[in-house]
Amino acid sequence: MAAGAAGMVAREARGAPQDVGAYLPQARAACTARAAGLGDVHVIDVAQEAVDRITVWGTVTRAGRRQSFECRFGTQITGFKLRPLPPSR
């Protein structure tokens, strides 16, 4: 019971998460700019995953090599993952 109360106190101390829905265009632009250093960017989707998190998915192509990316955004980029894609047939 003490652990549950401690968790509740910690959540209250952080406050309510900020709704980042208005940041969708900024998230797309920031994640596109982050990926652009890796090659030609194609954004596939942008979605608000939680009240405080937007995710941008896309691909980057350079010298015929494609990679997918997943970019997490709050009010700024909070994570960026890059994964290799198999060659096109």
Phi and psi restraints in degrees (range 20) as a CNS / XPLOR table:
assign (resid 1 and name C) (resid 2 and name N)
       (resid 2 and name CA) (resid 2 and name C) 1.0 -65.3 20.0 2
assign (resid 2 and name N) (resid 2 and name CA)
       (resid 2 and name C) (resid 3 and name N) 1.0 -36.7 20.0 2
assign (resid 2 and name C) (resid 3 and name N)
       (resid 3 and name CA) (resid 3 and name C) 1.0 -65.4 20.0 2
assign (resid 3 and name N) (resid 3 and name CA)
       (resid 3 and name C) (resid 4 and name N) 1.0 -39.1 20.0 2
assign (resid 3 and name C) (resid 4 and name N)
       (resid 4 and name CA) (resid 4 and name C) 1.0 -64.5 20.0 2
assign (resid 4 and name N) (resid 4 and name CA)
       (resid 4 and name C) (resid 5 and name N) 1.0 -41.4 20.0 2
assign (resid 4 and name C) (resid 5 and name N)
       (resid 5 and name CA) (resid 5 and name C) 1.0 -67.1 20.0 2
assign (resid 5 and name N) (resid 5 and name CA)
       (resid 5 and name C) (resid 6 and name N) 1.0 -38.8 20.0 2
assign (resid 5 and name C) (resid 6 and name N)
       (resid 6 and name CA) (resid 6 and name C) 1.0 -64.7 20.0 2
assign (resid 6 and name N) (resid 6 and name CA)
       (resid 6 and name C) (resid 7 and name N) 1.0 -39.8 20.0 2
assign (resid 6 and name C) (resid 7 and name N)
       (resid 7 and name CA) (resid 7 and name C) 1.0 -64.1 20.0 2
assign (resid 7 and name N) (resid 7 and name CA)
       (resid 7 and name C) (resid 8 and name N) 1.0 -39.4 20.0 2
assign (resid 7 and name C) (resid 8 and name N)
       (resid 8 and name CA) (resid 8 and name C) 1.0 -65.4 20.0 2
assign (resid 8 and name N) (resid 8 and name CA)
       (resid 8 and name C) (resid 9 and name N) 1.0 -41.7 20.0 2
assign (resid 8 and name C) (resid 9 and name N)
       (resid 9 and name CA) (resid 9 and name C) 1.0 -63.0 20.0 2
assign (resid 9 and name N) (resid 9 and name CA)
       (resid 9 and name C) (resid 10 and name N) 1.0 -42.3 20.0 2
assign (resid 9 and name C) (resid 10 and name N)
       (resid 10 and name CA) (resid 10 and name C) 1.0 -64.0 20.0 2
assign (resid 10 and name N) (resid 10 and name CA)
       (resid 10 and name C) (resid 11 and name N) 1.0 -42.1 20.0 2
assign (resid 10 and name C) (resid 11 and name N)
       (resid 11 and name CA) (resid 11 and name C) 1.0 -63.5 20.0 2
assign (resid 11 and name N) (resid 11 and name CA)
       (resid 11 and name C) (resid 12 and name N) 1.0 -41.1 20.0 2
assign (resid 11 and name C) (resid 12 and name N)
       (resid 12 and name CA) (resid 12 and name C) 1.0 -66.6 20.0 2
assign (resid 12 and name N) (resid 12 and name CA)
       (resid 12 and name C) (resid 13 and name N) 1.0 -34.7 20.0 2
assign (resid 12 and name C) (resid 13 and name N)
       (resid 13 and name CA) (resid 13 and name C) 1.0 -66.7 20.0 2
assign (resid 13 and name N) (resid 13 and name CA)
       (resid 13 and name C) (resid 14 and name N) 1.0 -34.6 20.0 2
assign (resid 13 and name C) (resid 14 and name N)
       (resid 14 and name CA) (resid 14 and name C) 1.0 -70.9 20.0 2
assign (resid 14 and name N) (resid 14 and name CA)
       (resid 14 and name C) (resid 15 and name N) 1.0 -28.6 20.0 2
assign (resid 14 and name C) (resid 15 and name N)
       (resid 15 and name CA) (resid 15 and name C) 1.0 84.3 20.0 2
assign (resid 15 and name N) (resid 15 and name CA)
       (resid 15 and name C) (resid 16 and name N) 1.0 176.5 20.0 2
assign (resid 15 and name C) (resid 16 and name N)
       (resid 16 and name CA) (resid 16 and name C) 1.0 -73.2 20.0 2
assign (resid 16 and name N) (resid 16 and name CA)
       (resid 16 and name C) (resid 17 and name N) 1.0 142.2 20.0 2
assign (resid 16 and name C) (resid 17 and name N)
       (resid 17 and name CA) (resid 17 and name C) 1.0 -65.8 20.0 2
assign (resid 17 and name N) (resid 17 and name CA)
       (resid 17 and name C) (resid 18 and name N) 1.0 145.6 20.0 2
assign (resid 17 and name C) (resid 18 and name N)
       (resid 18 and name CA) (resid 18 and name C) 1.0 -79.1 20.0 2
assign (resid 18 and name N) (resid 18 and name CA)
       (resid 18 and name C) (resid 19 and name N) 1.0 130.8 20.0 2
assign (resid 18 and name C) (resid 19 and name N)
       (resid 19 and name CA) (resid 19 and name C) 1.0 -71.6 20.0 2
assign (resid 19 and name N) (resid 19 and name CA)
       (resid 19 and name C) (resid 20 and name N) 1.0 119.6 20.0 2
assign (resid 19 and name C) (resid 20 and name N)
       (resid 20 and name CA) (resid 20 and name C) 1.0 -103.9 20.0 2
assign (resid 20 and name N) (resid 20 and name CA)
       (resid 20 and name C) (resid 21 and name N) 1.0 13.3 20.0 2
assign (resid 20 and name C) (resid 21 and name N)
       (resid 21 and name CA) (resid 21 and name C) 1.0 -54.3 20.0 2
assign (resid 21 and name N) (resid 21 and name CA)
       (resid 21 and name C) (resid 22 and name N) 1.0 -33.7 20.0 2
assign (resid 21 and name C) (resid 22 and name N)
       (resid 22 and name CA) (resid 22 and name C) 1.0 -71.8 20.0 2
assign (resid 22 and name N) (resid 22 and name CA)
       (resid 22 and name C) (resid 23 and name N) 1.0 -11.1 20.0 2
assign (resid 22 and name C) (resid 23 and name N)
       (resid 23 and name CA) (resid 23 and name C) 1.0 -91.3 20.0 2
assign (resid 23 and name N) (resid 23 and name CA)
       (resid 23 and name C) (resid 24 and name N) 1.0 6.2 20.0 2
assign (resid 23 and name C) (resid 24 and name N)
       (resid 24 and name CA) (resid 24 and name C) 1.0 -53.4 20.0 2
assign (resid 24 and name N) (resid 24 and name CA)
       (resid 24 and name C) (resid 25 and name N) 1.0 -48.4 20.0 2
assign (resid 24 and name C) (resid 25 and name N)
       (resid 25 and name CA) (resid 25 and name C) 1.0 -63.9 20.0 2
assign (resid 25 and name N) (resid 25 and name CA)
       (resid 25 and name C) (resid 26 and name N) 1.0 -38.1 20.0 2
assign (resid 25 and name C) (resid 26 and name N)
       (resid 26 and name CA) (resid 26 and name C) 1.0 -67.4 20.0 2
assign (resid 26 and name N) (resid 26 and name CA)
       (resid 26 and name C) (resid 27 and name N) 1.0 -37.7 20.0 2
assign (resid 26 and name C) (resid 27 and name N)
       (resid 27 and name CA) (resid 27 and name C) 1.0 -63.2 20.0 2
assign (resid 27 and name N) (resid 27 and name CA)
       (resid 27 and name C) (resid 28 and name N) 1.0 -45.9 20.0 2
assign (resid 27 and name C) (resid 28 and name N)
       (resid 28 and name CA) (resid 28 and name C) 1.0 -60.2 20.0 2
assign (resid 28 and name N) (resid 28 and name CA)
       (resid 28 and name C) (resid 29 and name N) 1.0 -46.0 20.0 2
assign (resid 28 and name C) (resid 29 and name N)
       (resid 29 and name CA) (resid 29 and name C) 1.0 -65.2 20.0 2
assign (resid 29 and name N) (resid 29 and name CA)
       (resid 29 and name C) (resid 30 and name N) 1.0 -45.0 20.0 2
assign (resid 29 and name C) (resid 30 and name N)
       (resid 30 and name CA) (resid 30 and name C) 1.0 -66.2 20.0 2
assign (resid 30 and name N) (resid 30 and name CA)
       (resid 30 and name C) (resid 31 and name N) 1.0 -42.0 20.0 2
assign (resid 30 and name C) (resid 31 and name N)
       (resid 31 and name CA) (resid 31 and name C) 1.0 -71.1 20.0 2
assign (resid 31 and name N) (resid 31 and name CA)
       (resid 31 and name C) (resid 32 and name N) 1.0 -35.7 20.0 2
assign (resid 31 and name C) (resid 32 and name N)
       (resid 32 and name CA) (resid 32 and name C) 1.0 -63.1 20.0 2
assign (resid 32 and name N) (resid 32 and name CA)
       (resid 32 and name C) (resid 33 and name N) 1.0 -44.1 20.0 2
assign (resid 32 and name C) (resid 33 and name N)
       (resid 33 and name CA) (resid 33 and name C) 1.0 -63.3 20.0 2
assign (resid 33 and name N) (resid 33 and name CA)
       (resid 33 and name C) (resid 34 and name N) 1.0 -40.0 20.0 2
assign (resid 33 and name C) (resid 34 and name N)
       (resid 34 and name CA) (resid 34 and name C) 1.0 -63.3 20.0 2
assign (resid 34 and name N) (resid 34 and name CA)
       (resid 34 and name C) (resid 35 and name N) 1.0 -42.3 20.0 2
assign (resid 34 and name C) (resid 35 and name N)
       (resid 35 and name CA) (resid 35 and name C) 1.0 -76.7 20.0 2
assign (resid 35 and name N) (resid 35 and name CA)
       (resid 35 and name C) (resid 36 and name N) 1.0 -24.6 20.0 2
assign (resid 35 and name C) (resid 36 and name N)
       (resid 36 and name CA) (resid 36 and name C) 1.0 -61.0 20.0 2
assign (resid 36 and name N) (resid 36 and name CA)
       (resid 36 and name C) (resid 37 and name N) 1.0 -27.2 20.0 2
assign (resid 36 and name C) (resid 37 and name N)
       (resid 37 and name CA) (resid 37 and name C) 1.0 -69.1 20.0 2
assign (resid 37 and name N) (resid 37 and name CA)
       (resid 37 and name C) (resid 38 and name N) 1.0 -11.0 20.0 2
assign (resid 37 and name C) (resid 38 and name N)
       (resid 38 and name CA) (resid 38 and name C) 1.0 -102.5 20.0 2
assign (resid 38 and name N) (resid 38 and name CA)
       (resid 38 and name C) (resid 39 and name N) 1.0 -10.5 20.0 2
assign (resid 38 and name C) (resid 39 and name N)
       (resid 39 and name CA) (resid 39 and name C) 1.0 149.0 20.0 2
assign (resid 39 and name N) (resid 39 and name CA)
       (resid 39 and name C) (resid 40 and name N) 1.0 -161.2 20.0 2
assign (resid 39 and name C) (resid 40 and name N)
       (resid 40 and name CA) (resid 40 and name C) 1.0 -77.6 20.0 2
assign (resid 40 and name N) (resid 40 and name CA)
       (resid 40 and name C) (resid 41 and name N) 1.0 129.1 20.0 2
assign (resid 40 and name C) (resid 41 and name N)
       (resid 41 and name CA) (resid 41 and name C) 1.0 -102.7 20.0 2
assign (resid 41 and name N) (resid 41 and name CA)
       (resid 41 and name C) (resid 42 and name N) 1.0 138.0 20.0 2
assign (resid 41 and name C) (resid 42 and name N)
       (resid 42 and name CA) (resid 42 and name C) 1.0 -130.4 20.0 2
assign (resid 42 and name N) (resid 42 and name CA)
       (resid 42 and name C) (resid 43 and name N) 1.0 113.3 20.0 2
assign (resid 42 and name C) (resid 43 and name N)
       (resid 43 and name CA) (resid 43 and name C) 1.0 -81.5 20.0 2
assign (resid 43 and name N) (resid 43 and name CA)
       (resid 43 and name C) (resid 44 and name N) 1.0 129.2 20.0 2
assign (resid 43 and name C) (resid 44 and name N)
       (resid 44 and name CA) (resid 44 and name C) 1.0 -93.7 20.0 2
assign (resid 44 and name N) (resid 44 and name CA)
       (resid 44 and name C) (resid 45 and name N) 1.0 -44.3 20.0 2
assign (resid 44 and name C) (resid 45 and name N)
       (resid 45 and name CA) (resid 45 and name C) 1.0 -157.9 20.0 2
assign (resid 45 and name N) (resid 45 and name CA)
       (resid 45 and name C) (resid 46 and name N) 1.0 152.3 20.0 2
assign (resid 45 and name C) (resid 46 and name N)
       (resid 46 and name CA) (resid 46 and name C) 1.0 -133.1 20.0 2
assign (resid 46 and name N) (resid 46 and name CA)
       (resid 46 and name C) (resid 47 and name N) 1.0 126.3 20.0 2
assign (resid 46 and name C) (resid 47 and name N)
       (resid 47 and name CA) (resid 47 and name C) 1.0 -143.8 20.0 2
assign (resid 47 and name N) (resid 47 and name CA)
       (resid 47 and name C) (resid 48 and name N) 1.0 145.4 20.0 2
assign (resid 47 and name C) (resid 48 and name N)
       (resid 48 and name CA) (resid 48 and name C) 1.0 -85.5 20.0 2
assign (resid 48 and name N) (resid 48 and name CA)
       (resid 48 and name C) (resid 49 and name N) 1.0 108.6 20.0 2
assign (resid 48 and name C) (resid 49 and name N)
       (resid 49 and name CA) (resid 49 and name C) 1.0 -81.9 20.0 2
assign (resid 49 and name N) (resid 49 and name CA)
       (resid 49 and name C) (resid 50 and name N) 1.0 -30.1 20.0 2
assign (resid 49 and name C) (resid 50 and name N)
       (resid 50 and name CA) (resid 50 and name C) 1.0 -151.6 20.0 2
assign (resid 50 and name N) (resid 50 and name CA)
       (resid 50 and name C) (resid 51 and name N) 1.0 171.9 20.0 2
assign (resid 50 and name C) (resid 51 and name N)
       (resid 51 and name CA) (resid 51 and name C) 1.0 -58.2 20.0 2
assign (resid 51 and name N) (resid 51 and name CA)
       (resid 51 and name C) (resid 52 and name N) 1.0 -29.2 20.0 2
assign (resid 51 and name C) (resid 52 and name N)
       (resid 52 and name CA) (resid 52 and name C) 1.0 -116.6 20.0 2
assign (resid 52 and name N) (resid 52 and name CA)
       (resid 52 and name C) (resid 53 and name N) 1.0 18.2 20.0 2
assign (resid 52 and name C) (resid 53 and name N)
       (resid 53 and name CA) (resid 53 and name C) 1.0 -145.9 20.0 2
assign (resid 53 and name N) (resid 53 and name CA)
       (resid 53 and name C) (resid 54 and name N) 1.0 129.1 20.0 2
assign (resid 53 and name C) (resid 54 and name N)
       (resid 54 and name CA) (resid 54 and name C) 1.0 -113.3 20.0 2
assign (resid 54 and name N) (resid 54 and name CA)
       (resid 54 and name C) (resid 55 and name N) 1.0 141.2 20.0 2
assign (resid 54 and name C) (resid 55 and name N)
       (resid 55 and name CA) (resid 55 and name C) 1.0 -121.4 20.0 2
assign (resid 55 and name N) (resid 55 and name CA)
       (resid 55 and name C) (resid 56 and name N) 1.0 134.2 20.0 2
assign (resid 55 and name C) (resid 56 and name N)
       (resid 56 and name CA) (resid 56 and name C) 1.0 -115.9 20.0 2
assign (resid 56 and name N) (resid 56 and name CA)
       (resid 56 and name C) (resid 57 and name N) 1.0 128.2 20.0 2
assign (resid 56 and name C) (resid 57 and name N)
       (resid 57 and name CA) (resid 57 and name C) 1.0 -115.0 20.0 2
assign (resid 57 and name N) (resid 57 and name CA)
       (resid 57 and name C) (resid 58 and name N) 1.0 145.8 20.0 2
assign (resid 57 and name C) (resid 58 and name N)
       (resid 58 and name CA) (resid 58 and name C) 1.0 -171.4 20.0 2
assign (resid 58 and name N) (resid 58 and name CA)
       (resid 58 and name C) (resid 59 and name N) 1.0 -171.3 20.0 2
assign (resid 58 and name C) (resid 59 and name N)
       (resid 59 and name CA) (resid 59 and name C) 1.0 -128.6 20.0 2
assign (resid 59 and name N) (resid 59 and name CA)
       (resid 59 and name C) (resid 60 and name N) 1.0 156.4 20.0 2
assign (resid 59 and name C) (resid 60 and name N)
       (resid 60 and name CA) (resid 60 and name C) 1.0 -129.0 20.0 2
assign (resid 60 and name N) (resid 60 and name CA)
       (resid 60 and name C) (resid 61 and name N) 1.0 132.0 20.0 2
assign (resid 60 and name C) (resid 61 and name N)
       (resid 61 and name CA) (resid 61 and name C) 1.0 -123.6 20.0 2
assign (resid 61 and name N) (resid 61 and name CA)
       (resid 61 and name C) (resid 62 and name N) 1.0 131.3 20.0 2
assign (resid 61 and name C) (resid 62 and name N)
       (resid 62 and name CA) (resid 62 and name C) 1.0 -146.3 20.0 2
assign (resid 62 and name N) (resid 62 and name CA)
       (resid 62 and name C) (resid 63 and name N) 1.0 127.8 20.0 2
assign (resid 62 and name C) (resid 63 and name N)
       (resid 63 and name CA) (resid 63 and name C) 1.0 53.1 20.0 2
assign (resid 63 and name N) (resid 63 and name CA)
       (resid 63 and name C) (resid 64 and name N) 1.0 41.1 20.0 2
assign (resid 63 and name C) (resid 64 and name N)
       (resid 64 and name CA) (resid 64 and name C) 1.0 77.1 20.0 2
assign (resid 64 and name N) (resid 64 and name CA)
       (resid 64 and name C) (resid 65 and name N) 1.0 -0.7 20.0 2
assign (resid 64 and name C) (resid 65 and name N)
       (resid 65 and name CA) (resid 65 and name C) 1.0 -101.0 20.0 2
assign (resid 65 and name N) (resid 65 and name CA)
       (resid 65 and name C) (resid 66 and name N) 1.0 123.0 20.0 2
assign (resid 65 and name C) (resid 66 and name N)
       (resid 66 and name CA) (resid 66 and name C) 1.0 -103.9 20.0 2
assign (resid 66 and name N) (resid 66 and name CA)
       (resid 66 and name C) (resid 67 and name N) 1.0 143.6 20.0 2
assign (resid 66 and name C) (resid 67 and name N)
       (resid 67 and name CA) (resid 67 and name C) 1.0 -135.9 20.0 2
assign (resid 67 and name N) (resid 67 and name CA)
       (resid 67 and name C) (resid 68 and name N) 1.0 148.3 20.0 2
assign (resid 67 and name C) (resid 68 and name N)
       (resid 68 and name CA) (resid 68 and name C) 1.0 -96.7 20.0 2
assign (resid 68 and name N) (resid 68 and name CA)
       (resid 68 and name C) (resid 69 and name N) 1.0 154.4 20.0 2
assign (resid 68 and name C) (resid 69 and name N)
       (resid 69 and name CA) (resid 69 and name C) 1.0 -134.1 20.0 2
assign (resid 69 and name N) (resid 69 and name CA)
       (resid 69 and name C) (resid 70 and name N) 1.0 153.0 20.0 2
assign (resid 69 and name C) (resid 70 and name N)
       (resid 70 and name CA) (resid 70 and name C) 1.0 -130.3 20.0 2
assign (resid 70 and name N) (resid 70 and name CA)
       (resid 70 and name C) (resid 71 and name N) 1.0 123.0 20.0 2
assign (resid 70 and name C) (resid 71 and name N)
       (resid 71 and name CA) (resid 71 and name C) 1.0 -120.2 20.0 2
assign (resid 71 and name N) (resid 71 and name CA)
       (resid 71 and name C) (resid 72 and name N) 1.0 123.4 20.0 2
assign (resid 71 and name C) (resid 72 and name N)
       (resid 72 and name CA) (resid 72 and name C) 1.0 -97.6 20.0 2
assign (resid 72 and name N) (resid 72 and name CA)
       (resid 72 and name C) (resid 73 and name N) 1.0 140.0 20.0 2
assign (resid 72 and name C) (resid 73 and name N)
       (resid 73 and name CA) (resid 73 and name C) 1.0 -141.0 20.0 2
assign (resid 73 and name N) (resid 73 and name CA)
       (resid 73 and name C) (resid 74 and name N) 1.0 135.1 20.0 2
assign (resid 73 and name C) (resid 74 and name N)
       (resid 74 and name CA) (resid 74 and name C) 1.0 -108.3 20.0 2
assign (resid 74 and name N) (resid 74 and name CA)
       (resid 74 and name C) (resid 75 and name N) 1.0 -95.7 20.0 2
assign (resid 74 and name C) (resid 75 and name N)
       (resid 75 and name CA) (resid 75 and name C) 1.0 -106.7 20.0 2
assign (resid 75 and name N) (resid 75 and name CA)
       (resid 75 and name C) (resid 76 and name N) 1.0 1.6 20.0 2
assign (resid 75 and name C) (resid 76 and name N)
       (resid 76 and name CA) (resid 76 and name C) 1.0 -158.6 20.0 2
assign (resid 76 and name N) (resid 76 and name CA)
       (resid 76 and name C) (resid 77 and name N) 1.0 172.4 20.0 2
assign (resid 76 and name C) (resid 77 and name N)
       (resid 77 and name CA) (resid 77 and name C) 1.0 -66.8 20.0 2
assign (resid 77 and name N) (resid 77 and name CA)
       (resid 77 and name C) (resid 78 and name N) 1.0 128.3 20.0 2
assign (resid 77 and name C) (resid 78 and name N)
       (resid 78 and name CA) (resid 78 and name C) 1.0 -114.8 20.0 2
assign (resid 78 and name N) (resid 78 and name CA)
       (resid 78 and name C) (resid 79 and name N) 1.0 -9.1 20.0 2
assign (resid 78 and name C) (resid 79 and name N)
       (resid 79 and name CA) (resid 79 and name C) 1.0 -169.5 20.0 2
assign (resid 79 and name N) (resid 79 and name CA)
       (resid 79 and name C) (resid 80 and name N) 1.0 148.2 20.0 2
assign (resid 79 and name C) (resid 80 and name N)
       (resid 80 and name CA) (resid 80 and name C) 1.0 -147.4 20.0 2
assign (resid 80 and name N) (resid 80 and name CA)
       (resid 80 and name C) (resid 81 and name N) 1.0 119.5 20.0 2
assign (resid 80 and name C) (resid 81 and name N)
       (resid 81 and name CA) (resid 81 and name C) 1.0 -117.5 20.0 2
assign (resid 81 and name N) (resid 81 and name CA)
       (resid 81 and name C) (resid 82 and name N) 1.0 139.2 20.0 2
assign (resid 81 and name C) (resid 82 and name N)
       (resid 82 and name CA) (resid 82 and name C) 1.0 -123.7 20.0 2
assign (resid 82 and name N) (resid 82 and name CA)
       (resid 82 and name C) (resid 83 and name N) 1.0 133.5 20.0 2
assign (resid 82 and name C) (resid 83 and name N)
       (resid 83 and name CA) (resid 83 and name C) 1.0 -132.0 20.0 2
assign (resid 83 and name N) (resid 83 and name CA)
       (resid 83 and name C) (resid 84 and name N) 1.0 138.7 20.0 2
assign (resid 83 and name C) (resid 84 and name N)
       (resid 84 and name CA) (resid 84 and name C) 1.0 -69.8 20.0 2
assign (resid 84 and name N) (resid 84 and name CA)
       (resid 84 and name C) (resid 85 and name N) 1.0 147.4 20.0 2
assign (resid 84 and name C) (resid 85 and name N)
       (resid 85 and name CA) (resid 85 and name C) 1.0 -111.6 20.0 2
assign (resid 85 and name N) (resid 85 and name CA)
       (resid 85 and name C) (resid 86 and name N) 1.0 145.4 20.0 2
assign (resid 85 and name C) (resid 86 and name N)
       (resid 86 and name CA) (resid 86 and name C) 1.0 -64.8 20.0 2
assign (resid 86 and name N) (resid 86 and name CA)
       (resid 86 and name C) (resid 87 and name N) 1.0 152.1 20.0 2
assign (resid 86 and name C) (resid 87 and name N)
       (resid 87 and name CA) (resid 87 and name C) 1.0 -60.1 20.0 2
assign (resid 87 and name N) (resid 87 and name CA)
       (resid 87 and name C) (resid 88 and name N) 1.0 148.5 20.0 2
assign (resid 87 and name C) (resid 88 and name N)
       (resid 88 and name CA) (resid 88 and name C) 1.0 -69.7 20.0 2
assign (resid 88 and name N) (resid 88 and name CA)
       (resid 88 and name C) (resid 89 and name N) 1.0 148.7 20.0 2
